[in-house]
Amino acid sequence: MFKFKLRENEKVVKLYRQTEAVLFKPALIIFVLIYFPWYFLLKYELAGDYRRLILSWTILVLLYALNEYLLWLTNAYVVTDQRLVMIHYRNLMDKKLWETPLHQVLNVSFSIKGFWQSLFNFGTVEVRVRGLPTEPLMLKNVAHPAEVKDFIWKIHDKSLTKGSLDKQT
């Protein structure tokens, strides 16, 4: 599921994922969807009458939880010594992969918006790339976006100096 091929002499330098804080909303939804039906069925002593229904409901909710976790786990931003790769799954059967050589990076910026992002220090890193004038590559909900931005710039600068050294030899 989570596969992409590295080029010859290419090394993965860093792997980023969305912060765990984005799992708070699905966790809250899962809690509500399991707690309230069980609470009312147990309170009014109806659990025996609706045992199969409530167990089926619980299994469906747990499958939803597994799906949300797998989506969080498989969505990744990979920085190699040659390129930036973004792997995005909208569902387990819908994968989109973006990649750009590091020397094509024009600008890297970040934004932290809202109370939750400020509280948990996560945000969006925008990478402007030559050849994609209207839409930047968006690394959404990454922890410590300022550090991610600085790291991308650092590896970008290394790729430029390495490229200029390769051309001289």
SERO-4910 file (N, C-alpha, C, O; in steps of 0.05 Angstrom, whole numbers):
BEGIN
 pado doro    nc1    nc2    nc3   cac1   cac2   cac3    cc1    cc2    cc3    oc1    oc2    oc3
  Met    A     17    -24      0      0      0      0     17     25      0     14     42    -17
  Phe    A     36     27     19     53     51     22     79     45      8     99     37     21
  Lys    A     80     48    -18    104     41    -33    110     63    -54     92     74    -66
  Phe    A    135     69    -57    145     85    -79    174     78    -82    188     72    -62
  Lys    A    184     78   -106    211     69   -111    230     92   -109    226    115   -118
  Leu    A    252     86    -96    274    105    -95    291    103   -120    293     81   -132
  Arg    A    302    125   -128    320    124   -151    347    113   -143    353    109   -120
  Glu    A    363    109   -163    390     99   -158    406    120   -142    405    144   -149
  Asn    A    420    111   -122    436    129   -104    419    149    -89    429    170    -81
  Glu    A    393    144    -85    376    162    -70    371    151    -43    367    127    -39
  Lys    A    370    169    -23    366    161      5    344    177     17    341    201     12
  Val    A    327    165     33    306    179     48    320    193     71    334    182     87
  Val    A    315    220     72    327    236     93    308    239    116    316    238    139
  Lys    A    283    244    110    263    249    131    236    241    121    229    243     98
  Leu    A    220    231    140    192    223    134    174    239    153    178    238    178
  Tyr    A    155    253    143    136    268    159    108    257    155    101    247    134
  Arg    A     93    258    176     64    251    176     49    274    188     60    292    201
  Gln    A     22    272    185      6    292    199      8    286    229     13    263    237
  Thr    A      5    307    244      8    304    273    -15    286    284    -36    284    272
  Glu    A    -10    273    307    -30    256    319    -55    272    328    -76    260    332
  Ala    A    -52    298    331    -74    315    340    -98    314    320   -120    319    328
  Val    A    -93    308    294   -114    307    275   -132    282    280   -154    281    269
  Leu    A   -123    263    296   -139    240    302   -159    245    325   -175    228    331
  Phe    A   -158    269    337   -176    276    359   -205    276    350   -222    265    363
  Lys    A   -211    288    327   -238    289    317   -250    262    311   -271    255    321
  Pro    A   -236    244    296   -246    217    292   -249    202    318   -268    187    321
  Ala    A   -230    206    337   -232    192    362   -257    200    378   -271    184    390
  Leu    A   -263    226    377   -287    236    390   -313    225    377   -331    217    391
  Ile    A   -313    224    351   -336    213    336   -339    183    343   -362    174    348
  Ile    A   -318    169    344   -319    140    350   -329    136    379   -346    118    384
  Phe    A   -320    152    397   -329    150    425   -359    155    427   -373    139    440
  Val    A   -369    175    414   -398    182    414   -414    159    401   -434    151    412
  Leu    A   -404    149    378   -419    129    364   -420    102    379   -438     86    374
  Ile    A   -401     97    396   -401     72    412   -414     77    439   -430     60    448
  Tyr    A   -408     98    452   -417    103    480   -447    106    482   -460     92    497
  Phe    A   -459    124    466   -487    130    469   -506    106    463   -524    101    479
  Pro    A   -503     91    442   -520     68    439   -518     48    461   -538     38    471
  Trp    A   -493     42    470   -489     23    491   -501     34    518   -513     19    533
  Tyr    A   -497     59    523   -506     71    547   -537     69    550   -547     60    570
  Phe    A   -551     76    528   -580     76    530   -591     47    530   -611     41    543
  Leu    A   -579     29    515   -588      1    515   -583    -12    543   -600    -28    552
  Leu    A   -561     -5    555   -556    -17    582   -573     -3    603   -582    -16    622
  Lys    A   -577     23    601   -593     38    620   -622     28    621   -634     25    642
  Tyr    A   -633     23    597   -661     14    596   -664    -16    593   -685    -27    586
  Glu    A   -642    -30    598   -641    -59    598   -651    -72    572   -667    -91    572
  Leu    A   -643    -60    550   -650    -70    523   -627    -84    508   -630    -92    485
  Ala    A   -605    -86    522   -581    -97    508   -586   -126    499   -576   -134    478
  Gly    A   -600   -142    515   -606   -169    507   -623   -171    482   -619   -189    465
  Asp    A   -643   -153    480   -661   -153    457   -647   -145    431   -654   -155    410
  Tyr    A   -628   -127    433   -615   -115    410   -585   -122    408   -569   -107    397
  Arg    A   -579   -146    420   -551   -154    422   -537   -155    394   -515   -144    391
  Arg    A   -549   -168    375   -537   -171    349   -534   -144    335   -514   -138    322
  Leu    A   -554   -128    337   -554   -101    325   -532    -84    337   -517    -71    322
  Ile    A   -530    -83    363   -510    -66    376   -481    -77    371   -463    -61    368
  Leu    A   -478   -103    370   -452   -114    364   -444   -108    335   -421   -101    329
  Ser    A   -463   -110    316   -458   -103    288   -451    -73    286   -432    -66    271
  Trp    A   -465    -56    300   -460    -28    300   -432    -22    311   -417     -6    299
  Thr    A   -424    -35    332   -398    -31    344   -376    -40    325   -356    -27    323
  Ile    A   -380    -62    311   -360    -72    292   -357    -52    269   -335    -47    260
  Leu    A   -380    -41    259   -378    -21    238   -363      4    247   -347     15    232
  Val    A   -368     13    271   -354     36    281   -324     30    285   -307     48    279
  Leu    A   -317      7    294   -289     -1    296   -275     -3    269   -252      3    267
  Leu    A   -290    -12    249   -279    -12    222   -274     16    212   -254     22    199
  Tyr    A   -292     35    218   -288     63    212   -263     73    226   -247     88    214
  Ala    A   -259     66    251   -235     74    266   -210     63    253   -190     78    251
  Leu    A   -210     38    245   -187     26    232   -181     41    206   -158     45    199
  Asn    A   -202     47    191   -198     62    165   -185     89    170   -167     97    156
  Glu    A   -195    104    190   -184    130    196   -155    128    204   -138    145    196
  Tyr    A   -148    108    221   -121    105    229   -103     98    206    -81    108    203
  Leu    A   -112     79    189    -95     71    166    -91     95    147    -69     98    135
  Leu    A   -112    111    143   -108    135    126    -88    154    138    -71    165    124
  Trp    A    -89    158    164    -69    175    177    -41    164    174    -22    178    169
  Leu    A    -39    137    177    -13    124    176     -1    124    148     23    127    145
  Thr    A    -17    121    127     -7    119    100     -2    146     87     15    148     68
  Asn    A    -15    168     95    -10    194     84     17    203     95     21    205    119
  Ala    A     36    209     77     63    216     86     76    236     67     68    239     44
  Tyr    A     95    250     78    112    269     63    140    259     66    151    259     88
  Val    A    153    252     44    180    240     45    199    260     32    195    269     10
  Val    A    221    266     47    242    283     36    266    264     32    276    252     51
  Thr    A    275    263      7    299    247      1    321    267     -5    317    291     -3
  Asp    A    344    257    -11    366    275    -17    364    287    -46    380    304    -53
  Gln    A    344    278    -61    340    288    -88    312    300    -94    310    317   -112
  Arg    A    292    293    -78    265    302    -84    247    303    -60    254    292    -39
  Leu    A    225    315    -63    204    317    -43    180    301    -54    171    306    -76
  Val    A    170    281    -39    148    264    -48    125    266    -28    129    264     -4
  Met    A    101    271    -38     77    272    -22     59    249    -30     52    246    -53
  Ile    A     52    232    -11     34    210    -16      8    215     -1      8    218     24
  His    A    -14    217    -15    -39    224     -3    -61    203    -11    -66    198    -34
  Tyr    A    -73    192      9    -95    173      5   -121    187     14   -123    196     37
  Arg    A   -141    188     -4   -167    198      4   -183    176     17   -199    180     35
  Asn    A   -179    151      7   -189    127     19   -168    105     12   -149    111     -2
  Leu    A   -173     81     21   -152     61     17   -149     52    -12   -129     39    -19
  Met    A   -167     60    -30   -165     53    -58   -159     77    -76   -158     74   -100
  Asp    A   -156    100    -64   -152    125    -80   -126    138    -70   -126    152    -50
  Lys    A   -104    134    -85    -78    144    -78    -69    165    -98    -73    162   -122
  Lys    A    -57    186    -88    -46    207   -105    -18    212    -95    -13    215    -71
  Leu    A      1    214   -114     29    218   -107     39    242   -123     37    243   -147
  Trp    A     51    261   -109     64    284   -121     94    282   -115    101    273    -93
  Glu    A    110    290   -133    138    291   -128    151    314   -143    141    321   -165
  Thr    A    172    325   -132    186    346   -146    215    344   -138    222    338   -115
  Pro    A    233    349   -158    262    350   -151    267    374   -132    254    395   -135
  Leu    A    285    371   -114    290    392    -95    301    417   -108    296    439    -97
  His    A    315    415   -130    325    439   -143    303    456   -156    308    478   -165
  Gln    A    279    445   -158    256    460   -170    242    477   -149    224    493   -156
  Val    A    248    474   -124    235    488   -102    242    518   -104    266    525   -105
  Leu    A    222    535   -104    226    564   -106    223    578    -79    238    596    -72
  Asn    A    203    569    -64    196    582    -38    184    562    -19    169    544    -28
  Val    A    190    564      6    178    547     27    168    566     49    183    582     59
  Ser    A    143    562     56    131    578     77    113    560     94    107    538     87
  Phe    A    104    571    117     86    555    134     65    573    146     69    598    147
  Ser    A     43    561    154     22    576    168     11    559    190      8    535    188
  Ile    A      4    573    212     -9    561    235    -35    577    239    -33    601    245
  Lys    A    -58    564    236    -83    579    238   -101    566    259   -104    542    260
  Gly    A   -111    583    276   -131    574    294   -120    565    322    -96    563    326
  Phe    A   -139    561    339   -133    554    367   -119    527    370    -98    526    383
  Trp    A   -130    506    357   -118    479    360    -90    477    348    -72    465    360
  Gln    A    -86    490    325    -60    489    313    -40    504    330    -17    495    332
  Ser    A    -48    526    341    -29    541    359    -24    526    384     -1    526    394
  Leu    A    -44    514    395    -41    499    420    -23    475    417     -6    470    434
  Phe    A    -27    460    396    -11    435    392     13    439    373     26    419    366
  Asn    A     18    463    364     40    470    346     42    453    321     62    439    317
  Phe    A     21    454    305     21    441    279      9    460    259     -6    478    266
  Gly    A     15    455    234      5    473    213     11    462    185     16    439    182
  Thr    A     10    480    166     13    473    138     39    485    128     44    509    132
  Val    A     55    469    114     79    479    101     73    480     71     65    460     59
  Glu    A     77    503     59     72    507     30     98    508     15    116    524     22
  Val    A    101    492     -5    125    490    -21    118    499    -49    104    485    -64
  Arg    A    128    522    -57    124    532    -85    145    519   -102    169    519    -95
  Val    A    136    509   -125    154    494   -142    153    505   -170    132    513   -180
  Arg    A    176    507   -183    177    516   -211    162    496   -228    166    471   -226
  Gly    A    144    506   -245    127    488   -261     99    485   -251     81    476   -265
  Leu    A     94    492   -226     68    492   -214     62    520   -204     62    525   -180
  Pro    A     56    539   -222     54    567   -214     30    574   -196     31    593   -180
  Thr    A      8    559   -199    -16    567   -184    -19    553   -158    -28    565   -138
  Glu    A    -12    528   -156    -16    513   -132     10    504   -119     26    490   -132
  Pro    A     15    511    -94     39    501    -81     34    472    -71     11    464    -69
  Leu    A     55    458    -66     51    432    -53     46    437    -23     61    452    -10
  Met    A     26    425    -12     17    431     15     23    406     33     12    385     28
  Leu    A     39    410     53     44    390     73     26    397     96     34    413    113
  Lys    A      3    385     97    -18    393    117    -15    380    144     -7    357    146
  Asn    A    -20    395    164    -22    386    192      4    373    202      3    353    216
  Val    A     27    383    194     52    372    204     60    385    230     55    409    234
  Ala    A     71    370    248     81    381    274    105    399    269    122    393    252
  His    A    107    420    284    129    439    283    135    448    254    156    442    244
  Pro    A    116    462    242    119    470    214    143    488    209    155    487    187
  Ala    A    151    504    228    174    521    224    200    504    220    217    510    204
  Glu    A    202    483    236    225    465    234    225    450    208    246    446    195
  Val    A    201    442    199    199    428    173    207    446    150    221    438    132
  Lys    A    198    471    151    205    491    131    235    494    130    247    494    109
  Asp    A    247    498    154    276    502    155    291    477    144    312    480    131
  Phe    A    281    453    151    294    429    142    293    427    111    312    419     98
  Ile    A    270    433    100    267    432     70    286    451     57    298    445     37
  Trp    A    288    476     68    307    495     57    336    484     59    352    487     40
  Lys    A    342    472     82    369    462     86    376    440     66    397    440     54
  Ile    A    358    422     62    363    400     43    362    410     14    375    400     -3
  His    A    346    431      9    345    444    -17    372    456    -23    383    453    -45
  Asp    A    383    471     -4    409    483     -8    431    462    -12    449    466    -29
  Lys    A    430    440      3    449    419     -1    447    407    -29    467    401    -42
  Ser    A    422    404    -39    419    393    -66    430    412    -87    440    403   -108
  Leu    A    427    438    -83    438    457   -102    468    457   -103    480    457   -124
  Thr    A    480    456    -79    510    456    -78    520    429    -88    541    429   -101
  Lys    A    507    407    -83    515    381    -93    512    381   -124    530    370   -138
  Gly    A    491    393   -134    487    394   -163    508    411   -177    517    404   -198
  Ser    A    516    433   -164    536    450   -176    564    437   -175    580    440   -192
  Leu    A    569    421   -153    594    406   -152    594    384   -173    616    378   -184
  Asp    A    572    371   -178    571    350   -198    576    361   -226    589    349   -243
  Lys    A    566    385   -231    570    398   -257    599    406   -262    609    405   -284
  Gln    A    613    414   -240    641    422   -243    660    399   -248    680    402   -261
  Thr    A    652    375   -238    670    352   -242    666    338   -268    680    318   -274
***
